[in-house]
Amino acid sequence: LFRDAPQALGTPRDALRARPMTALDRALFSISLQLIALRIPARKCNAFMQALQGHVLQRPKLKPIQPDGEQAPCTTRLLLLDEGIDDLQLTKLPDELRDYVAAEGGEPVRHSVTIGYDKFSAEQVLRRLLPEGMEVPSAFEQVGHVAHMNLREEHLPYKALIGEVLLDKNPRLRSVVNKVESISNEFRVFPMEVIAGDEDLETTVRENGATFALDYREVYWNSRLEREHRRIVELLRPGEVVCDMMAGIGPFAVPAALKGNRVYANDLNPQSAKWLRTNVLRNKVGPRVRVSNSDARAFLRQLLAPPQGATGEPAAAAGEPAAEAAGGAEAATSAAEGAGEAPTLAFGPFSHILMNLPASALEFLDALVGAFDAETWHAPLPRVHCYCFSKETAAPEADVIRRAEEVLGCTIPGAEA
């Protein structure tokens, strides 16, 4: 947008580049475009637009048809022409189009259009304000009303400016956070700072037909995993039961329950377990999800233990009566089954195990060794979905198989890289 008016911001382009800003001055973003427009009958706007296709002004967030301030508003409009057309004789239009304009009553006039801050994208604004050569950090992950950024060290002096621009240009955002350290704790949460907007990071997101509430400071959430969550849920057949050992706030468990499957869901982070219960109740799937807050190995042992003692709390144990939270007799029955001496496998044997902790889930495979006693487990062995990272870019599959076999202490039949 600045190529037409290098002085349009009130200061030379090079001078502005030499003085990068840490505070946002929206008044600087004002450009006046001197254009040729056609005054045309309002009823002929569509016909003129079609006939002059390729010769009409194309600017982001600027409509080529404008009100005509000098005429009665209901009878004429101004059609803004391309910036390359710069004379009232329209000499740069093909002859047949000049003839068309004259025949249809079009009147060439000079017209000035002021482009303000609201017409610029976040990238355009930041590219103008940050030091020349600095990468513009316009990408972010959106979690409800929160934008999560990973700023580089060179961006940090301008972090407040960057956050303010993102809030201006994204009306659905209320908070912008920057990760200050990598994930380094067992709960998968990372230290962050709010660089702009509201300090309150309790928010809601929609994914795969479910609504999730969370506090972004307290729990792990990754919006980029929505497709994978959906893929797994679509694999589930009617009646299958799922054991979700690292369930987080429920991105697998809740959609699976909405589909009609039943889920044993566990997470080590007490806050994740709290929000998981909240989301189970919010989505009215209390009778189909049992929530635990335990170490994943202990959770699996407890689930497969002889049936004297309970496995995890029913979802309604979050402080609300189950019948009210999940609505009706079915929920009340679920609460009764989950209290006191409920069997460990209240939903019966499970067909799938989810281990969604890529940084260390492979290490938990040892919990499966010897866990399924043929005298007490009379169902097919479950399918294990174990997520992991690999640093071996050349052969990641072979690396994962090797590491899994080391943990299991055996070869995996049919495993091929």
N, C-alpha and C positions, 0 to 999 in steps of 0.2 A: 504493500500500500504506500510505501514511502518513496517509491521510485519516481513518482510524478512531482513531488514537492519536497526537495531536500531541506528547505528552510521552513517547512510548514509547521513544525513543532515550536517555532519561536526561537530556535537555537540551531546552529549548523549541525549536520549529522555527525561529523567527526568530533565536534566539541562535546556532543552528548555522549558519544561512545567513550570519550576520554574521561568523563565524569560519571561512572556507573553509580546508580542510585540504590540506597538501602531503604528508602521510604517512597511510597507510591504517590505521584502527583498526577491525577487523572486529567487535569486541565491541560497538560502538555500534549495530550493526544487529540489534536484537532487539525484536520486537513481540509482545505477548501479545493474542490475539484471544479474547474471551469469546463463546462460541457456544452455540446450542441444537443438540443432536445427538439422533439416534434410536438407541437400542439395539435392534438387530434381529437375528433369526436369521441366521447366516452364509449359510445356503442360500438366503435370500431377497434377497440384496444386489442382484442384477440386477433383480428385480421391483420393489423399492422405488425403485431408480434410475430406472427407466422411468416408474413411476407419478408420481414427484415431480419429473419433469423441469421445469426452470425454477425450482425452489425449493431446489436443492442448491447448496452452496458452490462457487464457481468462482474459484479463485485460481491464478495461475501456479505450477507446480512443487509444488502441494499437492493430494494426493489426497483426494477427498471421503469415501472409506471408510477408516477408521482402525481399528487393533486396539483391542479393548476391554480395558483394563488391569484392570478389576475383575471380569471373568468369565473362565471357561475359554476360552483363545484359539481353540479349535476350534468353539465353539458360537455366539458372538455377535460382532457388529461394531458400530462406531459410524458412522452416516451423518451427516456434517456438513451442517447446513441453512444456507441463505442468511443472511447477516448481518442482513437485514431482519426475520427471524423471531426475536423476542427474549423470548418467554415460554414457559413450560412447557405452557400451555394451547393453544399453536399457533393463537392467535386470528387470525393473519394468513394462515393457510392456508385455502383454500376448504373449505366444509363437507364436501364429498364426499371430500376428501383426509384430513381429520381422521378421518372415519369409516373410511377405508381403513387408516390407521395403527393405529387401535384394533383393527380386525378382524384385522389380520395380525400383531398382537403387538408393534408398535413402542412403545418406552417413551421419552418425552422426558426428556432429562437435560441438565444444564449441563456444558459441556466447554471447557477452555482449551487453546488451541493456540499454541505459541511459534514465530514465524517468524524464522529467523536469516539471517545473511549469505548462506548458500548458496541461499536461495530468491529472492534478488533478481537481476535481470538487470544487466548491465554499465551499461546506460543508466540504470536506476533508482538504482544506487549512485552513479554520477558526477553525476547530476542533484542528488542530495542533498548531495554533498561539494563541488562546484564553486560558485563565487560565483553568486548569484542573477542570472538574466538571461544567463549565459554559455551559448553553444551547447555541447551535449554532443557530443564528438567520438567517437562510438562506431563509425563506419564505417571499414573498413580493407580493404586488398587482402591476401589470404592467398596466400603462395607457400611451399608446403610447411609447415614449422614456423614460418615467419616471417610476422608481421603488419606490413604497411607502412602507415604513417599519414602524412598531411600536416597537421600541427598548425598552427594559426594562432599568431600571436605572443602573443595573450592566453592561450593554453593552456600556453606554455612553462614558467611557474613550477610547473605541476602535471603536467609530462610524466611524471615517475617514477610518480606516483600513477595517472595514466591507464594507463600501461603495465602496472602491477601488477594493476589491476582487470581489464584485458583478458586477462592470463595466467590469472587466477583463473577467469574465466568461459568460457574457451575451452581446454579440456584438450588439444587438439591443437597448441596453440601453445607454443613454447619461447622465442621471441625477438620483441620488438617494436622496430621501427625507425621513426625519423622522418626524412623528407627535410629536409635543412638548406639545400639550394640546388636550383635547377632544373637540368635536364640542359643542360649547356653545352659538352660535349666531343664529339669525333668518334666516341667509342665508345659513346655513348648510356647511360652510367652516371651516377648522380647521387651526390653526397656525402650520407652518412647517418650517424646516430648510433643506437646501441642504447640505448633508454631503459628497457628492462626485460628481464630474462632472460638467456639464453645469448648470448655474443659470437660463437659459431660460426654463420655464416650459410651454410655448405654444406648444401644441402637437396635434396630430390627432389620432383618434381611429376608427376602423371599427367594427360595430355591427349591426346584423340583416339587412344586405344589405345596410346600410347607412354609410356615413362617417361623423364623428363629429370632429369639431375643438373646442379647449377649452384652457383656461389658468388654469392649475391645482391649482394655488394659489387662483383663484378668484371664482371658481364654484365648485359645488358638482358633483362627478362622482364616481360610484361604478361598476367596471367591473363584479363583482360577480352577479349582477342583470340581466345580459343579458337574461337568461332563462325566468325570470319573465316578462321582457319587451316583449319577443317573445310570451309568453303565452297569454298576454292580446291582442296583435295585432292579433293573430290567432283567438281570440274570435269574432272579429269585422266582421259583415256581410257587404256585398256590400251596399253602400249607407248610412250606419250609420255614424252619426256625433258624435264627441267626445268633451267633455269639460274637458280639462286637467288643473286643478286649480293650481297645483304646478309642472310645466312642466320641470323645470331645463333647460338644454340645448337641450332637445328634444328627449330623448331615447324612449319615447312612441310616441310622436307627429310625428316625422319625419318618422319612419317606417310605422306608420299608414297611413300617407299621401302618402308614396310610394306605399302602397297597393291600394290606391284609395279612402280612407276615407278622410273626411274633419275634421279639428280640430280647436277648439278655444283653444289656448295655452297661459298660463299665468305663470309668476314667479315674486316673490317679489324682488329678487336680480337683480339689474340693469345689472350686468355683465352677469348673466344667460340669461336675456332677450336679451342682445346684442349678445351673442354667439348662442342663439336659432335662432335669425334672420339670423345670418351668416350660420348656418347649414341648415335652410330652403332654403336659396338661393343656397348654395353649392350643395344640393341634388335635386335642381330644382323642388321643391314642393310649390313654392310661392303661386300659385292660390288656394291651398288647406289648407293653414294654416294662421290663423290670430293671431298675437303675441301681448300680452299685458304685461305690467310691473306694477303690482298693487298688493295690498293686496288681498288674495284669496276671502274673503267675499265681498269686494267691486267689484271685478271682476265678481262674480256671480250675484250680484245685478244689475250691469251695463248690463250684458248680458241679464237679464230677464226683464229689464226696458221697459216701453213703447217705441215704435220705434221713439224717437226723439233724435238723437245724435248717435255717433259712439261708437262701442266697441273696443277698442284696435286698434292698427295700423295694416295695412296690412303688410305682411312680407317684402315687398319691401321698407318700410320706413326706412330701415337701411342705407340710403345714396346712394343707387344705383337705377337707373331706373328699374322698375319691368320687363319691356319687355326685357331688356338686361340680367338681372340676371336670370330670369326664362325662358326666351327664347320664345318670340313670342306674338301673339295676345291674347292668353288666359291669359297671365300674365298681359297685359295691361288692359284687361277687369276687372281682379281682382282688379287692382289698382284703377280703376274708381269706382268700387262698394265700395271700402273701404274708399274712400275719402269723406269729407264733411258730407252730410246727409245720409250716408249709414245706413240701418236698423241694429239694434243691433244683431239680429240673421240672419246674412247675409247668413249662410249656412242652415238655418232652425233649427228646434228643435234638440236637441242632445239626443242620446240614452244611452250614458255612461258618467259618471263623474269619473275622476281619481283624487285621493287625496293621492299623494305619498310623505307624510311627516311623517314617522312613529313616530317621537318623539312627534308630536302634532296634527296630522291630525284628530283624534277623536274630538278634541275641535272645529273643524270647521264644524262639522255636524249640529250645530245650524243654520248655514247659510241656510240649506235646509228647515227649519221649516217655513211654510207659503210662501215659495218662488215661488211656482208654482200655479198661479191663474187659476182656471178652466175656467174663462171667456176669458183668453188670451192664455192659454197653451192647445192646442188641440191634443197633442200627448201623447202616454203612458209615464208614469213617467220614468226617466232614471235609469239605474242600476248604483249603486254607488260602486266603488272599493276603499275602504278606508284602508290604510296601517297603522299598529300600532305595538308597542312593548307591551309585557306583562311580568311582573315580577313573575306572578303566574305560576310556572313550573308544578304544579299538575293539574291545570285546566285553561289553558290560554284562551280557547274559552269562557268559562263562564265569566271570568274576562272581556274580551273585550265586550261581549254582555251587561254586567251590566253597564260598563262605557259608551257605546254608548247610551243605553236607558236613562241614567242620563242626557246626553247632549241633547238628543232629547226631553226629557220630556214625553216619552211614551214607551210602550212596542213595540218590533219589532215583527210583526206577523210571526210565523213560525221559529223564531230564536231558535235553540237548540244547547247546548254545546256538 
